[in-house]
Amino acid sequence: MTTPTELATAEVAEYASALVALSHDLHDRPETAFEEHHAAAATTGLLERAGFDVRRGACGLDTAFVATSGNGPVRIGLCAEYDALPHVGHACGHNIIAASSLGAALGLARVADDVGATVVVLGTPAEEGGGGKVLMLDGGAFDDLAVAMMVHPWPEDRLEAMCLAVDHFDVHFTGKEAHASAAPWAGVNASDAMTIAQVAIGLLRQQLRHGDQVHGIVTDGGAAANIIPAHVSGRFMCRSVDADRLATLRTRVEACFEAGAIATGASLVVEGVGPPYSHMVSDPALLAAYRGHAEALGRSFAADDAHASIPTISTDMANVSLQVPTIHPLIGIESNGAVNHQPAFAAACATPSADRAVVDGAIALALTGIDVATDASLRDRLGEALRAPQPPGR
């Protein structure tokens, strides 16, 4: 008799060419946060053709969706990210994430009623700074899930990363224009305010705790060299090991910007960019199940076994992990030495190695979902909530 594992694996294989085509399509048409209209249409179109019930515009977000299949009591969540980065496109491989999550959903849907599962695909926009998952979490999209899962491309297979809490914010200094040669004393230099702030942050770094990070860019530095700049803006990020440490760091960093304003006489406005991201708590039982299935596909976690340094990232999947048993393993692709957020990594995300990651990730996630629905000992390790019938989904 054919097992659910065999049926789900065969279903992913049946859809493999469509999944790879979807990954390449998204890669060729990168869209940034909350602008992922083509990606949302392409992903929901594939799910709808496969018989999923699709609700677009979920939680009031134009490019978010929730799609379901099956009627079992254990609701398995699969997160599909599909936003790209400015200028470097899919240099974090979200095209792979979307395609692998859809593949896992299609495999699970084939056996959902047999194993007592409902498959829930969450199209989550704006991971790169906009906090789509946080907004969907607040909107209730994750409330009734037993687990939430996805894989993320990386230069090697790793079970998890060190996920730092992060806060994104824009900084605006406003001064006064003047002729830089004829009457510089008549101006208030907003660029100097930004420079002072950045020097202060550089000096602050020697007092930061391990795990605290600050980085940013100047997005508007003035109009011409002979005009004292009156308007200068930047986008910055603070990261730390948890929300409390992050709040303390943010206060110290804002003081550096205030120093720039005081020293130059410029005014200062600080604006938040999306909700803060938390630290992540990966579920060890889910990770163990995923690892077994990934290794059966030829994946290796030798770096984890050797206790190699854990990659440091931030993601809005972390906020989900504090409410729902969650995994976010890193799936390796051949990147020829490139790392995430480099153009060369974007190029690597539409190669045969990336295509293999789509299919392997889909199978490993699908089989992990079957374990959650059918393995009583796994559900026991995950917690009491998974043994109780789940309420109807939104």
N, C-alpha and C positions, 0 to 999 in steps of 0.2 A: 504494500500500500504506500502511496506517495505521501510523504510527511508534509506538514505545513512549512517546514524549513526548505524542503526541496521545491515546493510550489512557489514560495516567495522568491527564492533564488532564480527559478526559471522565469518568473514574471519580470524581474529586473532585467534579466538577459534579453527577454523579448522586447523590452523598451530601450535597450542600451543605445541603439543608434539614435533614437529620438532624444534621449537624455544628453548624449554628446552633442547633437545638433543644437539643442537648447543652450547648452553651456557655451558653444561657439557663437551662437546668435547674440547672447547677452554680452559676451566678450567683445564682439565687433561693434556693439552699440552701447557703450558705457553711459550710465546716467547717474548723476550725483543725488545726494540726499533729498528725499521727497519729490524727486523729479523722475522716478523710475516707472514712467507710464508704459513704455514698451515692455520692460521686464515684467511688470505686473500682468499685462495683457497676455504675454507669451506663456507665463507660468500658469495662470488661471485657465488659459485656453487648453493647455495640455491636460490639466486635471479635469476640466469639464468634459472633454472628449473621452476621458477614462471613466466617467460616471460619477465623479465627485460632486457633491452639493457645494457650490461656491458662493460665498458672500463677499462681494467686493466692497471697498471703502470701509473696511472694518474699523471700529473705534474712532470714526470720524476722520480717518486718514485716507486720502485719495488713493494712495498706492499701496495700501495694506489690504490683506484679505485673510479670510479663514475658510478653509475647504475641508469637508468631512466625508468619510465613507465608512460604512459598517454601523452596527448597532450594539456592539458589545459594551459591557460595563467598564472596562479598563480603557481609558482614553489616552492614547499615545500621541504626544505632541512632537512634531518635526518642524523646525524653524528654517525658513528659506530666506536668506539674505540675498540681495541683488543690487545694492547700491555700489557705485564705483567711487574712486578718489578723483579729486580735481587734477587735471593735467596728466596724470599717469594711468588713468583708466582702471582696469581691474587688476591692480597691482597687489591686491589682497585676496584675489581669487574668489570673490563672492559669486561669480558665475558658476564655479564648481560647487559652492555651498548650495545654491538654489537647485542645481540639477541633481545633486546627490540626495538632498532632502526629498525632492519630488520622486526620485527613483525608489527611495526607501518607502515612501507613502504608497506608491503603486504596488510594490511587492507585498507590503502589509495588507493592503486593501484586498488582494487576491484571497487572503485567508482570514480576514478580520472576523467574520461571523463564526468561522470554525474555532478560532482561539478565544473568542469572547472579547474582542477589541473594537474600539472605534478609532479610526485614524484621523488625526487632526493636523492639517498643514497650515502653518501660520506664515503668511507672507509679511515679513518684517522689514519695512523700509528704514533707511537712514541709520544704519549702525555706525557709520563713520561720523559720529558727532551729533546726530540729531536725536538719538535715543528712541528709535521707533519701538523697540521692545518694551521700554519703560512706559511709554504712552499706552501701548496695548495692554501691558500689565495693569496699569491704572484703570483702563477701560474694561477690565474683566476678561480679556481673551484667554488668559492662562488659568483662570480660577478653577476649572473642573478637570485639569489635566493630571494624570497619574505621574507622567514624566515629561520632560522636554529635552530634545536631543538635536544635535547637528554635528557635522565635522567641519574643520577649517583647514585650508591648505597651508602648508609649511614646507621648508626645505627637507624635513625628515619627519617620520612618524614619532609622535610623542603623545602620551596619554592625557596630559594636561599642561597648562601654562600657569605661571604665577600671574594672576589677574589683579592688577592694581585698580583701586577706585580712582575715578578721574572726573574732573570738572573742566568744562570748556567755557571760555568767556572772551568777549571782545572788549578792547580798551580803546577809548577815544580821548585824545588830548585836543583841546581847542585853544589857540593863541590868537595872534594878530599878525596879518601880513605887513611887510614893509620891504623897501628896497634894500637888498642885502649889502650893497656898497654905499649908497648915498645916505641912508638913514637907518641902519640896523637897530639903533637904540629905540626907534619908534615901534619895533615889532616885539611880539612875544612868541618865542620859538617853540612850537609844539614838538618839533623833531628833537630838540635838546631835552625836552621833558621825557620823551621816550628813551633817549640815550641814557639819561640818568637812571631811569627805572631799570633798564636792562643791565647797567653796570651794578646797580644795587642787588639785582637778582643773582648776578654772577658772584658777587661777594657773599650773598646769603648761602649759596650752595655749599660752602665749606662747613656750615653749621647744620645742614639738613641731615635728618636721620636716614639710615639705610632704607631704601624703598621709596623715599620722597623724591619726586622729579618735577622739574618745571621746564617747559619749552614753548616756543611760540615763534611767530613771524610778524613782520611789519607788512600790513596789507595796503596801506596808503601812506607814503612817506613825503608827500609834497608834490608841487607841480613843476617847479623850475629851480635851478641852482641859485639864481639871483633873486629869488623871492623868499623871504623868511616864511617858512611854512606855518600856516595857521591851523591846519587840520592834519593830524597824523593818527592812524589807527593800526591796531594789531590784533591778532587772535592768539590766545595763549591757552595752555593746558597745565593744570596741576594734577599730579598723581601721587597716591599714597596707598598704604597697605589696607586701610579701612576708612570708613566714612568719618570717624572722629578725627583721625590723623589728617585726613584730607581737609576738613574744615579748619583745623589749626594752620595747616600749610597755606591754604587760600588766604587767611587773614594776614599772614606774614608777607605773602607775595603782593597782596593789594597795598600793603604799607609801602612797598617799593615804588609802586605807581604813584601813590600819594606824595612820596618824596620828590618825584619828578615834577609833579604839579606845583608843589610848594616852592621848589628851587627856581622855577622859571616863571611862575605866575600864570601858567596855563590852567584851564579848568579840566576836570577829569570826569568821564562817565565810564562805568564798568557795567557791561550787559552780559547776562548769562546766555549761553548758546545751548539750548536743550537741557534736559534734566541730567543731574550727575549720575555716573555709573558707579556701582558698588564693587567691592571685592567679590570673588567667586568662591563658592563651596561646591566642588564637584562631588557627585555621589560615588563612593568607592565600589559599591556593589554593581552599579550600572557600568562603571569603567571596566571592571573585571569581566563582565559579560561581553562588552564591546571588544575588549582585547582578545578574548578567545576567538571571536568570529573574524577579527581582522587578521590574526595570526594564521588562521586556517586559509586565508586568501593569500598568504605569503608576505604579509606585513611583519615588520620587526620593530620591537621596542627596546632594542639593545641600549640605546642612549638612556632610557629610563632605568634599565637594570644596572647600568654602570653609574647611576646617580650623577649623570652629567647635569650641568647647570640648566635650570628650568627656564624656558623663554619667558620674557616679561611682556605682557600685553594688557590691553583694556578692552572691554566689550560690554554692551548692554545685556548680553546673555547672563552676565553676572547678577544683575538685579533679579532675573527670573530664578536663578539658582537659590536665592534666599527664601523663595516661596514654594518652589516645585523641585523635586529631585531632578537634577540636570547633569548632562555631560556635554563637553565641548572639546573633544579630542582633536589633535592636530594630525592631518593626513598628509603624508609626504609626497612631494612631486620633485622631479628632477629639475633643479633651477640653475645648474651650472655656477654655483657660488652666489647667486643673487639672493637677496632676502626680501621679505615682504615690504611693500611700498616703494620698491625700485622699479623703473621701467622694464628692466630685464626680467623681473619676476612676473610682471604683467604678461610679457611674451611667453613665459613658461606656462602660463595658465590656460593655454590653448594648444597643447602639444599632446602626443600620445600618452605621456606620463600623466598629464592632467586628466585626460580622458579615462585612463585606468582608475585614477582617484575617484572620479565621478561614480563609476560602477562599483568599485570596492567599497566606497563609503556608503553607497545605497544599500548594498547587500548587508554589510556589517550592522548598519543601523536597523534595517528591517528585521534581522534575526535577533538583535537585542530587544526590539519591541515585542517579538514573539515570546522571548524569554520572560519579559515582564508580565505578559498576559497569561502565561501557562505555568511558570515555575513558582510554586508556592513558597519555596525557601527564599527565592530572590525577592518576592514580594514581602516576605517577613523581614528581610534585611532592609528593605526600603522603608518599611514602616506600616503602621496600622491603617493609614489612609488608603493604601492601595488594596486592602482586603475588603473595604466597604464599597458597595455600589456607588458609582459616581453620578452626580446630578446631570440632567440634560445639558448639552453644550449650548453656547450662545450662537 
